[in-house]
């Protein structure tokens, strides 16, 4: 039995988590950008410097969380796709997809929910579809 649909959904989920990783990297870039900090201070003179530092620290922590979670999701999704290839171990791959989708959506605080949905559908299909006997 071919598992093309599961593989395609897994690749779409990986690409989605790649975009989430790019968002995390962009947040880290913005956190370390001194020009942006200076521009925000100039535009909002009533903003306290402590508040701005708190926002920048939060952006850095959030960026790292998005980046690390997304990279782990991409690596584990790739491993699950290799398990599906040739219909080797679809049950294990389905379990991996489901765990990635749930944990990735929770840890990224909703940013990874769309790629998580693709991985969840792929995981359910891996578990539910029966192997064809010829």
URQUI-V890427 format. One record per run of one state. SS is the DSSP state (2 for helix, 1 for strand, 0 for the rest). FROM is the first residue (numbers start at 1). TO is the last residue. If there is no record, write none. Layout:
BEGIN
SS,FROM,TO + SS,FROM,TO
END
This chain:
BEGIN
0,1,3 + 2,4,31 + 0,32,33 + 2,34,43 + 0,44,48 + 2,49,87 + 0,88,89 + 2,90,107 + 0,108,112 + 2,113,128 + 0,129,134
END
